[in-house]
Amino acid sequence: MRTNVRLFLSCASVIALLAACGGGDAPPPAQAPVPPAPATITITTQPSSLTVVEGEPASFSIAVQTTSPFTVEWSRDGVVIAGRSGTTFTLAAATLADDGALFSARVLAGVNSPSGSTVATVTSSAARLSVNIAAPAAPTALTALAGASGTTALLSWTDNSNNETGFEVFSVVNGQDVLVATTAANDRTQEVNGLTPGSEQTFRVRAKRSVSGRLATSVLASTSVALPGGSPTTPNPPTNARLTPVSGNMAIDLAWTDNSNNETGFELFNASSGSEVLVTVLGANTTEARLNTSLTPGQTLTFGVRAVRSANGTTTRSAPASASITLPAAQTQIVTLTPTQDNVLRISTFDASVGDQVLRNLPVEVGCTYVIDFGAAGSAATCSRSLLLFDLGVANGRTIRKATLRLQPVAGVVNFAPIREFRIGAVQQSWNPATVTGNNGSFTVSTTGLVSAPLAALMLERSFDVTSIVSQWASGAQTNNGFALAMIDETIPGNLAAGLFGMFNSFGSRENSIAGNRPRLVIEFE
């Protein structure tokens, strides 16, 4: 019978056995640990000095470049501030006690290992904190109550600050603030003495805060008061009066130098006739005015100005300053314009339904203008009304002296009784010559400047005075939509059966092949 035997040998037993038999290699000796490389630190951004007002936050920061983890210690005046470990240190609210303090940062970086630790430190430059004193809130609702003698005034105001050390009271003299009183903190009133009766006095008050030799003040509150008694002081007279005509002699500008500081206004007068005529009264501190008056080219004008002061029911006036000017003579220009647009609205004289649709608001009867169609006995006659538009161009905005519309007949007229009358008015609506016809609606024509004139039988150029209409267009009082032309009574009188028929005036249009037959608008303006 076979028996199984199991041997259990430990590793140490095997090694010992091998050694006893002279076999195997001995283990290497233990190696000493290698120390870590030292940490490197660079502060790439140093903390900056700064100035704040007390109560404001103040922050200092650095930027760090290092090869190892790091921490930051902030110091104030060389004493470490507990718990400050970031790259930024902030004072939540700076106080005057913080003024001049120096803040710096110390950076620590290192590596821990079995052989020990390596730590490096770098300290930043110091940054200075400057803290300015905070100004108190300004007083409001400043009022001044004049004393009965006219030599005193009681000032009162609303105290809006909680940190002032007092208030300063000023009197304005010749435009300068003169300190007249200083009060304690929380005061709300102050009496000022030694004032001039009958004068108008301006006062200013501000809050102040003084701490350790440093002073901060609020903005000023102001008020004025008229003191009773006495006569108001006469203001200094203005000087350097000068006149300048406005383009087109439509008005004239008067300017002057204000030399007074107590006037209540200025009086402007016209002395062109040899005596002073008051034109207007302006407020204090004014130095120019536009006089919209009727001016004539070549006219000599004299205007003046004086400072006035009114107080306690009494008014005093300074000496006047005046200036004279001769207006330039009128520069008259004359232009002759040809139409930019025209349109003939054709209608049948015997078709009321059509004729009623064309220019129904023109205050004349139907008539013929540019185009004429006439028939023999028994046929229907067709006439037209016309719209005619000129571009005023350089005459816009100018003074129109005269405007004449000239029309050249290209067909004659037989004047049966009653004599036909030709009329011209201003069109109120805009229109397109390519689309306006006798059947597409009516036009309103202004009665302002309406021209009405009889027509002669001769084939001579007809001239119509349209100055009123063109003046309205040039000044912008009306929009230039052109002229509407028509003639009273277009019916054909006489014995058609005998071959007698009327021939209506037909004037040349913009497209007329003969330039002399085209309409013309002659404008004289300045």
VENCORBEL-V851936 format. One record per residue. N is the residue number from 1. PHI is phi in radians with two decimals (999 if undefined). OMEGA is omega in whole degrees, -180 to 180 (NA if undefined). Layout:
N&PHI&OMEGA + N&PHI&OMEGA
//
This chain:
1&999&-177 + 2&-1.71&-180 + 3&-1.97&176 + 4&-1.54&-180 + 5&-2.08&178 + 6&-1.85&179 + 7&-1.90&177 + 8&-2.04&-180 + 9&-2.10&175 + 10&-1.38&179 + 11&-1.04&-179 + 12&-1.10&180 + 13&-1.15&-180 + 14&-1.14&-178 + 15&-1.12&-180 + 16&-1.12&-180 + 17&-1.11&179 + 18&-1.07&-180 + 19&-1.14&-180 + 20&-1.15&-179 + 21&-1.56&179 + 22&1.42&-180 + 23&-1.86&175 + 24&1.52&179 + 25&-1.87&178 + 26&-1.36&-180 + 27&-1.16&-180 + 28&-1.21&178 + 29&-1.24&-180 + 30&-1.13&180 + 31&-1.62&177 + 32&-1.27&-180 + 33&-1.11&-180 + 34&-1.62&-179 + 35&-1.20&180 + 36&-1.23&177 + 37&-1.20&179 + 38&-1.10&177 + 39&-1.32&175 + 40&-2.03&-178 + 41&-2.35&173 + 42&-2.35&173 + 43&-1.56&-174 + 44&-1.42&177 + 45&-2.33&-180 + 46&-1.46&177 + 47&-1.18&-178 + 48&-1.84&174 + 49&-1.19&180 + 50&-2.61&180 + 51&-2.17&178 + 52&-2.32&173 + 53&-1.64&-178 + 54&-0.89&-177 + 55&1.66&178 + 56&-1.51&176 + 57&-1.27&177 + 58&-2.36&-177 + 59&-2.17&175 + 60&-2.15&-176 + 61&-2.43&172 + 62&-2.30&170 + 63&-2.15&-171 + 64&-2.17&172 + 65&-2.18&-176 + 66&-2.62&-179 + 67&-1.62&-176 + 68&-2.39&174 + 69&-1.00&-176 + 70&-2.48&172 + 71&-2.28&-177 + 72&-2.20&172 + 73&-1.96&177 + 74&-1.67&180 + 75&-2.20&173 + 76&-2.05&-178 + 77&0.90&176 + 78&1.49&-180 + 79&-1.82&-177 + 80&-1.11&177 + 81&-1.61&-176 + 82&-1.12&172 + 83&1.40&-179 + 84&-1.76&-173 + 85&-2.16&-179 + 86&-1.65&179 + 87&-1.40&177 + 88&-2.22&176 + 89&-2.11&-176 + 90&-2.24&166 + 91&-1.54&-176 + 92&-1.11&-179 + 93&-2.62&-179 + 94&-1.26&177 + 95&-2.10&178 + 96&-1.10&177 + 97&-1.18&179 + 98&-1.49&-178 + 99&-1.09&178 + 100&1.55&-179 + 101&-1.16&179 + 102&-1.89&-177 + 103&-2.11&179 + 104&-2.45&-178 + 105&-2.20&176 + 106&-2.00&-178 + 107&-1.78&179 + 108&-2.08&178 + 109&-2.46&-179 + 110&-3.01&-179 + 111&-2.29&175 + 112&-1.64&179 + 113&-2.63&179 + 114&-1.02&-178 + 115&-1.55&-180 + 116&2.34&-178 + 117&-2.30&177 + 118&-2.11&-176 + 119&-2.20&175 + 120&-2.11&179 + 121&-2.36&174 + 122&-2.43&179 + 123&-1.96&-179 + 124&-1.31&171 + 125&-1.28&-178 + 126&-1.62&177 + 127&-1.93&-177 + 128&-1.66&175 + 129&-1.82&175 + 130&-1.93&-177 + 131&-2.11&178 + 132&-1.56&180 + 133&-1.25&-179 + 134&-1.46&179 + 135&-1.35&177 + 136&-1.31&177 + 137&-1.20&-176 + 138&-1.33&173 + 139&-1.25&178 + 140&-2.36&177 + 141&0.97&178 + 142&-1.26&177 + 143&-2.30&178 + 144&-2.30&179 + 145&-1.92&-177 + 146&-1.29&174 + 147&-1.32&-176 + 148&-1.10&-178 + 149&-1.32&-177 + 150&1.42&-179 + 151&-1.88&-178 + 152&-2.29&175 + 153&-2.60&178 + 154&-1.77&179 + 155&-1.67&174 + 156&-2.49&-178 + 157&-2.68&176 + 158&-1.72&180 + 159&-1.52&-178 + 160&-1.81&-176 + 161&-1.88&178 + 162&-2.16&-179 + 163&-2.34&-180 + 164&-1.26&173 + 165&-1.83&177 + 166&2.87&179 + 167&-2.28&176 + 168&-1.97&-178 + 169&-1.98&-178 + 170&-2.12&170 + 171&-1.97&-178 + 172&-1.52&-179 + 173&-2.19&-179 + 174&0.91&177 + 175&1.42&-178 + 176&-1.94&177 + 177&-1.43&179 + 178&-1.97&-179 + 179&-1.16&-179 + 180&-2.04&180 + 181&-2.85&173 + 182&-2.24&-177 + 183&-1.93&176 + 184&-1.45&177 + 185&-1.07&177 + 186&1.26&174 + 187&-1.21&-178 + 188&-2.27&180 + 189&-2.47&176 + 190&-2.79&176 + 191&-1.66&179 + 192&-2.00&-177 + 193&-1.99&175 + 194&1.32&-179 + 195&-1.54&-178 + 196&-1.65&179 + 197&-1.02&179 + 198&1.39&-180 + 199&-1.64&173 + 200&-1.90&-173 + 201&-2.07&176 + 202&-1.92&180 + 203&-2.11&176 + 204&-2.35&179 + 205&-2.37&175 + 206&-2.47&175 + 207&-1.49&177 + 208&-2.28&177 + 209&-2.40&-178 + 210&-2.09&-179 + 211&-2.40&175 + 212&0.90&177 + 213&1.42&179 + 214&-1.85&-174 + 215&-2.24&173 + 216&-2.35&-178 + 217&-2.24&178 + 218&-1.49&172 + 219&-1.24&-175 + 220&-1.55&168 + 221&-1.78&-174 + 222&-2.20&173 + 223&-2.77&178 + 224&-2.26&-180 + 225&-2.58&175 + 226&-1.59&-178 + 227&-1.55&-179 + 228&-1.28&175 + 229&1.44&177 + 230&1.29&177 + 231&-1.88&180 + 232&-1.12&-180 + 233&-1.25&179 + 234&-1.18&-180 + 235&-1.24&176 + 236&-1.15&-177 + 237&-1.28&174 + 238&-1.28&178 + 239&-2.41&174 + 240&1.01&176 + 241&-1.20&-179 + 242&-2.64&-177 + 243&-2.04&178 + 244&-2.38&178 + 245&-1.27&176 + 246&-1.49&-177 + 247&-0.86&178 + 248&1.43&-179 + 249&0.97&179 + 250&-1.44&-179 + 251&-2.86&178 + 252&-2.50&-179 + 253&-1.77&175 + 254&-1.98&179 + 255&-2.26&-179 + 256&-2.74&177 + 257&-1.81&180 + 258&-1.52&-178 + 259&-1.86&-177 + 260&-1.92&177 + 261&-2.15&-179 + 262&-2.30&179 + 263&-1.25&174 + 264&-1.78&178 + 265&3.01&179 + 266&-2.34&175 + 267&-1.80&177 + 268&-1.89&-178 + 269&-2.40&178 + 270&-1.82&-180 + 271&-2.00&-176 + 272&-1.12&-177 + 273&-1.57&-179 + 274&1.77&176 + 275&-2.13&-176 + 276&-1.42&176 + 277&-2.12&-178 + 278&-1.09&-179 + 279&-1.74&-178 + 280&-2.87&175 + 281&-2.11&-178 + 282&-1.93&-179 + 283&-1.34&179 + 284&-1.09&176 + 285&1.20&177 + 286&-1.41&-179 + 287&-2.29&178 + 288&-2.83&179 + 289&-2.75&175 + 290&-1.78&-178 + 291&-1.79&179 + 292&-1.51&-176 + 293&-2.27&180 + 294&-1.33&-176 + 295&-2.04&179 + 296&-2.14&178 + 297&-0.94&-179 + 298&1.48&-178 + 299&-1.32&175 + 300&-1.76&-176 + 301&-2.14&173 + 302&-2.30&177 + 303&-2.20&179 + 304&-2.42&-179 + 305&-2.55&175 + 306&-2.43&175 + 307&-1.46&178 + 308&-2.25&176 + 309&-2.37&179 + 310&-2.05&178 + 311&-2.73&177 + 312&0.97&177 + 313&1.40&-179 + 314&-2.07&179 + 315&-2.12&174 + 316&-2.03&-176 + 317&-2.20&178 + 318&-1.41&171 + 319&-1.14&-177 + 320&-1.46&167 + 321&-2.12&-176 + 322&-2.34&180 + 323&-2.60&178 + 324&-2.13&179 + 325&-2.67&173 + 326&-1.82&-177 + 327&-1.18&178 + 328&-1.14&177 + 329&-1.13&-178 + 330&-1.11&175 + 331&-1.78&-174 + 332&-1.53&175 + 333&-2.14&178 + 334&-2.22&176 + 335&-2.22&176 + 336&-2.01&-175 + 337&-1.89&170 + 338&-1.87&-173 + 339&-1.16&174 + 340&-1.68&179 + 341&-2.60&165 + 342&-2.59&-178 + 343&-2.71&177 + 344&-1.79&-180 + 345&-1.72&-173 + 346&-1.46&177 + 347&-2.41&176 + 348&-1.58&-177 + 349&-1.17&-177 + 350&-1.84&179 + 351&-2.05&-176 + 352&-1.09&-177 + 353&-1.17&177 + 354&-1.44&-176 + 355&-1.04&-178 + 356&-1.24&-177 + 357&-1.54&-172 + 358&-1.93&176 + 359&0.85&-174 + 360&-1.11&-179 + 361&-1.62&174 + 362&-1.19&-173 + 363&-1.38&174 + 364&-2.47&173 + 365&-1.40&-179 + 366&-1.17&-178 + 367&-2.81&-179 + 368&-1.88&175 + 369&-2.34&-169 + 370&-1.27&-172 + 371&-1.92&-179 + 372&-2.24&170 + 373&-2.16&177 + 374&-2.39&-175 + 375&-2.15&177 + 376&-1.37&-176 + 377&-0.97&175 + 378&1.53&-179 + 379&-1.65&179 + 380&-1.41&178 + 381&-1.64&179 + 382&-2.08&177 + 383&-2.16&-179 + 384&-2.44&164 + 385&-1.84&-175 + 386&-2.38&168 + 387&-1.99&-174 + 388&-2.51&-175 + 389&-2.21&176 + 390&-2.04&172 + 391&-1.55&-176 + 392&-1.21&175 + 393&0.99&-173 + 394&-1.17&-180 + 395&-1.40&179 + 396&-1.09&180 + 397&1.38&-180 + 398&-1.78&177 + 399&-1.45&-178 + 400&-1.51&177 + 401&-1.51&180 + 402&-2.78&176 + 403&-2.42&-176 + 404&-2.23&175 + 405&-1.67&-177 + 406&-1.97&-179 + 407&-2.16&-179 + 408&-1.82&178 + 409&-1.15&172 + 410&-2.02&172 + 411&-2.57&-174 + 412&-1.44&-179 + 413&-2.53&172 + 414&-1.83&-173 + 415&-1.61&171 + 416&-1.35&178 + 417&-1.18&-5 + 418&-1.35&180 + 419&-1.08&-177 + 420&-1.23&-178 + 421&-2.13&-177 + 422&-1.71&-177 + 423&-2.30&-180 + 424&-2.33&178 + 425&-2.37&-180 + 426&-1.67&179 + 427&-1.27&-177 + 428&-1.63&-178 + 429&-1.92&173 + 430&-1.32&-177 + 431&-2.67&-179 + 432&-2.04&-176 + 433&-1.10&-179 + 434&-1.37&-174 + 435&-2.11&-178 + 436&-1.28&176 + 437&-2.37&-178 + 438&-1.31&-175 + 439&-2.07&-174 + 440&-2.01&172 + 441&2.15&-176 + 442&-1.90&178 + 443&-2.16&174 + 444&-1.66&-179 + 445&-2.10&-178 + 446&-1.21&175 + 447&-1.47&178 + 448&-1.21&178 + 449&1.31&-178 + 450&-0.99&-179 + 451&-1.79&179 + 452&-2.41&-177 + 453&-2.66&176 + 454&-1.28&179 + 455&-1.85&176 + 456&-1.64&-177 + 457&-1.46&-177 + 458&-1.29&-180 + 459&-1.55&180 + 460&-1.85&178 + 461&-1.06&179 + 462&-1.74&179 + 463&-2.01&-178 + 464&-2.18&180 + 465&-1.39&-179 + 466&-2.05&-178 + 467&-1.01&-178 + 468&-1.08&-179 + 469&-1.15&-177 + 470&-1.16&177 + 471&-1.09&177 + 472&-1.09&179 + 473&-1.18&-176 + 474&-1.12&-179 + 475&-1.43&-178 + 476&1.52&179 + 477&-1.16&174 + 478&-2.31&176 + 479&-1.42&180 + 480&-1.33&174 + 481&-1.84&175 + 482&1.63&-179 + 483&-1.68&166 + 484&-1.93&-178 + 485&-2.11&179 + 486&-2.77&-178 + 487&-2.32&178 + 488&-1.19&170 + 489&1.11&177 + 490&-1.75&178 + 491&-1.20&-176 + 492&-1.70&178 + 493&-1.42&176 + 494&1.73&-175 + 495&-1.67&-180 + 496&-1.12&-178 + 497&-1.08&-180 + 498&-1.51&178 + 499&1.50&180 + 500&-1.62&180 + 501&-2.41&180 + 502&-1.47&177 + 503&-2.13&-171 + 504&-1.62&178 + 505&-0.98&174 + 506&-2.27&-177 + 507&-1.70&-180 + 508&-1.17&-179 + 509&-1.84&180 + 510&-1.09&-177 + 511&-1.53&-176 + 512&-1.02&-176 + 513&-1.22&179 + 514&-1.74&-174 + 515&-1.01&-179 + 516&-1.17&180 + 517&-1.58&-178 + 518&-1.38&178 + 519&-1.10&178 + 520&-2.43&174 + 521&-2.06&-178 + 522&-1.80&-176 + 523&-2.08&173 + 524&-1.93&-174 + 525&-2.54&177 + 526&-2.52&NA
//
